[in-house]
Amino acid sequence: MAILDDLKDIIVDILDVQAQEITEESKLVEDLKADSLDIVEMLMQIEDKFGLQIPESTAEDFKTVKDVVDYLEKRLQEK
């Protein structure tokens, strides 16, 4: 699952957590302690990595790592 691995790399880089702590069920704010600036930085890196534009309204729906992975899989299939 390359998208999950790429996303984990981005999360590790920004949030200073261990990759093995990150699961699809991990909640970005509650479990991984991301604040709003972390989320914005993460979204910018995701957009650069995957060549996508993610609307802020969509990003507000990202609660778990799986939410982000599912969104990316759907968007990348549309490309």
N, CA and C atoms as a LAMMPS dump frame, in Angstrom:
ITEM: TIMESTEP
0
ITEM: NUMBER OF ATOMS
237
ITEM: BOX BOUNDS ff ff ff
-5.0000000000000000e+02 5.0000000000000000e+02
-5.0000000000000000e+02 5.0000000000000000e+02
-5.0000000000000000e+02 5.0000000000000000e+02
ITEM: ATOMS id mol type element x y z
1 1 1 N 0.848 -1.185 0
2 1 2 C 0 0 0
3 1 3 C 0.892 1.246 0
4 2 1 N 1.294 1.654 -1.17
5 2 2 C 2.266 2.732 -1.315
6 2 3 C 1.747 4.07 -0.794
7 3 1 N 0.459 4.341 -0.975
8 3 2 C -0.092 5.624 -0.512
9 3 3 C 0.044 5.73 1
10 4 1 N -0.283 4.666 1.7
11 4 2 C -0.165 4.68 3.163
12 4 3 C 1.287 4.891 3.582
13 5 1 N 2.206 4.214 2.913
14 5 2 C 3.63 4.373 3.248
15 5 3 C 4.105 5.802 3.006
16 6 1 N 3.703 6.377 1.876
17 6 2 C 4.073 7.764 1.583
18 6 3 C 3.479 8.714 2.614
19 7 1 N 2.235 8.461 2.971
20 7 2 C 1.566 9.306 3.963
21 7 3 C 2.245 9.184 5.321
22 8 1 N 2.617 7.97 5.685
23 8 2 C 3.339 7.767 6.951
24 8 3 C 4.647 8.553 6.973
25 9 1 N 5.373 8.541 5.847
26 9 2 C 6.631 9.298 5.766
27 9 3 C 6.387 10.787 6.021
28 10 1 N 5.329 11.308 5.435
29 10 2 C 4.993 12.727 5.615
30 10 3 C 4.623 13 7.071
31 11 1 N 3.813 12.132 7.654
32 11 2 C 3.387 12.318 9.05
33 11 3 C 4.58 12.236 9.994
34 12 1 N 5.458 11.275 9.777
35 12 2 C 6.661 11.135 10.614
36 12 3 C 7.507 12.396 10.539
37 13 1 N 7.658 12.92 9.324
38 13 2 C 8.464 14.12 9.103
39 13 3 C 7.891 15.326 9.848
40 14 1 N 6.585 15.489 9.808
41 14 2 C 5.954 16.68 10.383
42 14 3 C 5.694 16.54 11.886
43 15 1 N 5.203 15.39 12.297
44 15 2 C 4.725 15.244 13.677
45 15 3 C 5.74 14.624 14.632
46 16 1 N 6.865 14.189 14.102
47 16 2 C 7.886 13.605 14.963
48 16 3 C 7.353 12.421 15.779
49 17 1 N 6.628 11.533 15.1
50 17 2 C 6.168 10.287 15.7
51 17 3 C 6.837 9.133 14.973
52 18 1 N 6.837 7.976 15.578
53 18 2 C 7.427 6.795 14.96
54 18 3 C 6.445 6.193 13.948
55 19 1 N 6.964 5.716 12.838
56 19 2 C 6.112 5.145 11.787
57 19 3 C 5.251 4.003 12.327
58 20 1 N 5.806 3.197 13.23
59 20 2 C 5.036 2.057 13.745
60 20 3 C 3.875 2.485 14.64
61 21 1 N 3.863 3.764 15.072
62 21 2 C 2.745 4.281 15.868
63 21 3 C 1.561 4.658 14.991
64 22 1 N 1.784 4.747 13.688
65 22 2 C 0.749 5.226 12.773
66 22 3 C 0.033 4.04 12.135
67 23 1 N -1.281 3.993 12.334
68 23 2 C -2.113 2.985 11.673
69 23 3 C -3.195 3.723 10.898
70 24 1 N -3.926 2.989 10.084
71 24 2 C -5.023 3.627 9.342
72 24 3 C -6.075 4.187 10.289
73 25 1 N -6.195 3.58 11.471
74 25 2 C -7.203 4.023 12.435
75 25 3 C -6.729 5.199 13.282
76 26 1 N -5.454 5.569 13.176
77 26 2 C -4.925 6.677 13.978
78 26 3 C -5.679 7.965 13.662
79 27 1 N -6.123 8.637 14.712
80 27 2 C -6.779 9.934 14.554
81 27 3 C -5.69 11 14.503
82 28 1 N -5.777 11.863 13.506
83 28 2 C -4.719 12.854 13.291
84 28 3 C -4.53 13.765 14.498
85 29 1 N -5.606 14.25 15.066
86 29 2 C -5.5 15.189 16.179
87 29 3 C -5.368 14.464 17.512
88 30 1 N -6.297 13.564 17.8
89 30 2 C -6.316 12.913 19.114
90 30 3 C -5.122 11.979 19.339
91 31 1 N -4.838 11.122 18.36
92 31 2 C -3.783 10.119 18.553
93 31 3 C -2.393 10.638 18.188
94 32 1 N -2.306 11.372 17.088
95 32 2 C -0.995 11.801 16.582
96 32 3 C -0.642 13.225 17.005
97 33 1 N -1.563 13.884 17.705
98 33 2 C -1.318 15.218 18.291
99 33 3 C -1.024 16.287 17.244
100 34 1 N -1.667 16.196 16.085
101 34 2 C -1.487 17.212 15.046
102 34 3 C -2.314 18.446 15.4
103 35 1 N -1.719 19.62 15.238
104 35 2 C -2.5 20.843 15.402
105 35 3 C -2.821 21.383 14.011
106 36 1 N -3.504 22.517 13.964
107 36 2 C -3.96 23.019 12.664
108 36 3 C -2.801 23.348 11.722
109 37 1 N -1.706 23.862 12.265
110 37 2 C -0.539 24.145 11.417
111 37 3 C 0.079 22.863 10.877
112 38 1 N 0.126 21.831 11.709
113 38 2 C 0.634 20.529 11.26
114 38 3 C -0.209 19.999 10.104
115 39 1 N -1.517 20.134 10.24
116 39 2 C -2.428 19.64 9.201
117 39 3 C -2.185 20.39 7.887
118 40 1 N -2.049 21.703 7.971
119 40 2 C -1.799 22.509 6.764
120 40 3 C -0.487 22.085 6.109
121 41 1 N 0.558 21.938 6.907
122 41 2 C 1.851 21.52 6.357
123 41 3 C 1.758 20.127 5.735
124 42 1 N 1.037 19.24 6.403
125 42 2 C 0.861 17.887 5.893
126 42 3 C 0.125 17.928 4.549
127 43 1 N -0.916 18.738 4.466
128 43 2 C -1.671 18.846 3.214
129 43 3 C -0.8 19.388 2.089
130 44 1 N 0.036 20.374 2.396
131 44 2 C 0.924 20.923 1.363
132 44 3 C 1.882 19.849 0.851
133 45 1 N 2.433 19.06 1.757
134 45 2 C 3.347 17.993 1.333
135 45 3 C 2.614 16.917 0.538
136 46 1 N 1.388 16.6 0.957
137 46 2 C 0.588 15.61 0.229
138 46 3 C 0.31 16.116 -1.186
139 47 1 N -0.066 17.391 -1.289
140 47 2 C -0.351 17.963 -2.609
141 47 3 C 0.888 17.914 -3.5
142 48 1 N 2.04 18.251 -2.942
143 48 2 C 3.287 18.2 -3.725
144 48 3 C 3.616 16.775 -4.138
145 49 1 N 3.514 15.864 -3.19
146 49 2 C 3.895 14.463 -3.428
147 49 3 C 3.013 13.812 -4.501
148 50 1 N 1.702 14.07 -4.413
149 50 2 C 0.762 13.371 -5.29
150 50 3 C 0.265 14.232 -6.452
151 51 1 N 0.707 15.49 -6.511
152 51 2 C 0.303 16.365 -7.607
153 51 3 C -1.179 16.689 -7.612
154 52 1 N -1.739 16.896 -6.423
155 52 2 C -3.168 17.177 -6.289
156 52 3 C -3.389 18.512 -5.6
157 53 1 N -4.566 19.067 -5.793
158 53 2 C -5.028 20.197 -5.004
159 53 3 C -6.142 19.664 -4.105
160 54 1 N -6.024 19.882 -2.809
161 54 2 C -7.031 19.392 -1.868
162 54 3 C -7.783 20.6 -1.307
163 55 1 N -9.082 20.698 -1.585
164 55 2 C -9.862 21.822 -1.057
165 55 3 C -9.891 21.807 0.478
166 56 1 N -9.868 23 1.072
167 56 2 C -9.893 23.078 2.533
168 56 3 C -11.127 22.409 3.108
169 57 1 N -12.253 22.55 2.423
170 57 2 C -13.492 21.944 2.92
171 57 3 C -13.371 20.423 2.989
172 58 1 N -12.646 19.835 2.056
173 58 2 C -12.412 18.396 2.068
174 58 3 C -11.446 18.031 3.183
175 59 1 N -10.404 18.822 3.34
176 59 2 C -9.388 18.541 4.352
177 59 3 C -9.982 18.548 5.753
178 60 1 N -11.023 19.35 5.966
179 60 2 C -11.661 19.395 7.286
180 60 3 C -12.316 18.07 7.642
181 61 1 N -12.599 17.239 6.636
182 61 2 C -13.223 15.937 6.878
183 61 3 C -12.202 14.865 7.25
184 62 1 N -10.92 15.168 7.136
185 62 2 C -9.889 14.188 7.45
186 62 3 C -9.739 14.066 8.963
187 63 1 N -10.241 12.97 9.497
188 63 2 C -10.121 12.726 10.94
189 63 3 C -9.072 11.653 11.239
190 64 1 N -9.013 10.656 10.368
191 64 2 C -8.07 9.545 10.572
192 64 3 C -7.131 9.439 9.371
193 65 1 N -6.073 8.671 9.553
194 65 2 C -5.138 8.401 8.464
195 65 3 C -5.888 7.734 7.307
196 66 1 N -6.805 6.835 7.633
197 66 2 C -7.578 6.136 6.598
198 66 3 C -8.405 7.107 5.765
199 67 1 N -8.955 8.157 6.391
200 67 2 C -9.711 9.158 5.636
201 67 3 C -8.837 9.759 4.535
202 68 1 N -7.6 10.059 4.871
203 68 2 C -6.682 10.664 3.902
204 68 3 C -6.322 9.658 2.814
205 69 1 N -6.016 8.431 3.213
206 69 2 C -5.656 7.379 2.249
207 69 3 C -6.812 7.129 1.279
208 70 1 N -8.029 7.005 1.815
209 70 2 C -9.2 6.751 0.953
210 70 3 C -9.391 7.893 -0.05
211 71 1 N -9.245 9.116 0.429
212 71 2 C -9.392 10.283 -0.451
213 71 3 C -8.34 10.256 -1.556
214 72 1 N -7.088 9.994 -1.184
215 72 2 C -6.005 9.973 -2.174
216 72 3 C -6.209 8.864 -3.195
217 73 1 N -6.617 7.683 -2.731
218 73 2 C -6.848 6.575 -3.664
219 73 3 C -7.928 6.946 -4.68
220 74 1 N -9.003 7.556 -4.19
221 74 2 C -10.097 7.95 -5.079
222 74 3 C -9.629 9.008 -6.079
223 75 1 N -8.961 10.021 -5.609
224 75 2 C -8.496 11.108 -6.484
225 75 3 C -7.475 10.62 -7.501
226 76 1 N -6.576 9.736 -7.086
227 76 2 C -5.527 9.263 -7.997
228 76 3 C -6.112 8.357 -9.092
229 77 1 N -7.208 7.66 -8.782
230 77 2 C -7.857 6.845 -9.797
231 77 3 C -8.525 7.715 -10.862
232 78 1 N -8.941 8.914 -10.45
233 78 2 C -9.6 9.834 -11.372
234 78 3 C -8.627 10.49 -12.34
235 79 1 N -7.343 10.537 -11.963
236 79 2 C -6.336 11.218 -12.805
237 79 3 C -6.121 10.52 -14.124
